[in-house]
Amino acid sequence: MTVFFKTLRNHWKKTTAGICLMTWGGHWLYGKHCDNLLRRAACQEAQVFGSQLIPPNAQVKKATVFLNPAACKGKARTLFERNAAPILHLSGMDVTIVKTDYEGQAKKLLELLENTDVIIVAGGDGTLQEVITGVLRRADEATFSKIPIGFIPLGQTSSLSQTLFAESGNKVHDKSQTPCRDSINVRHITDATLAIVKGETVPLDVLQIKGEKEQPVFALTGLRWGSFRDAGVSVSKYWYLGPLKTKVAHFFSTLKEWPQTHQASLSYTGPAERPPSGAEETPPRPSLYRRILRRLASYWVQPQDAPQEVSPEVWKEVQLSTLELSISTRNSQLDLASKEDFMNICMEPNTVSKGDFITIGEQGAPSASTARNTRRCPCR
């Protein structure tokens, strides 16, 4: 034993490196073990639904999955097959997986989709936006849009995952993490899949964006138009600069015309009262005796005054000169108890200096800018 410790002391560099390597390996193996436990628990819970008996006159529930294999830098397919697919198959549903090959394909496939009980989106915000747009563009949108849509967050950007699965997200990671990070959030994916199996639904707002010629596009989070958005799109071109790519993209954006003002005409109205949810129940037909009495009573009832005309909504119009305009729904801060429907309209003043523009963009332009300017949202 003395010789052993003496050898470790004489080769302290190798000993230190070996201890660090063993510690890292043990932590990695422990993480894999915890992930397997989560998968097993989720599969056992899903198997309870799959073991239930189906009545003779009922059909197996059909689920159509739109999987974007290119999401999460090509890891989405592996994430889905490991963490979500076993749960769906064990739940007893008839699962059909449709893999998209290019951007915009989901919109076209939704036009051809026939009968299904559940639509499941496995990807990021882009895939979800395509599916929502495809559903609402259909000729039978009034009936087809009643089909529930499930979301399994597998992309680099999954904004709605924090709203839909906030409990699992707070347990496992902070708000900056996504299932695409190095520490894969298995709980986030399994919880999302189990919510679909259980049939848990949440009503969300949809934003319709119409151009002059093209068909309308539908979004769940919002619309951004301005300099921060343009600079954010160009960040990927500077990938070779590593952590400096965001700052460099916003720096080169300031070399253009400054200040970068965007002119717009905005028409808006105040919040509207939310219509009642759910289908209206048809009252039962009264008996023949009651119908005869009602008809006779109508002859002796004094004529009522004509109903007053409802005054039209008052729209306000303003001319904007802004650095960035963002229109967002309430889905990021969902409040099911609210009785009003509204959107948040935020404007970034065009007096922002170049240094502040780079700083805000480096902090995470889309989210940081919107959160920072909540006080400058006069329209709601």
Beta strands, then each sheet from edge to edge (+ up, - down):
strand 1: 62-67
strand 2: 94-99
strand 3: 118-123
strand 4: 149-153
strand 5: 207-209
strand 6: 217-219
strand 7: 222-226
strand 8: 262-268
strand 9: 272-273
strand 10: 316-328
strand 11: 340-341
strand 12: 344-349
sheet 1: 2+ 1+ 3+ 4+
sheet 2: 5+ 6-
sheet 3: 7+ 10- 8+
sheet 4: 7+ 10- 12+
sheet 5: 9+ 11-
end
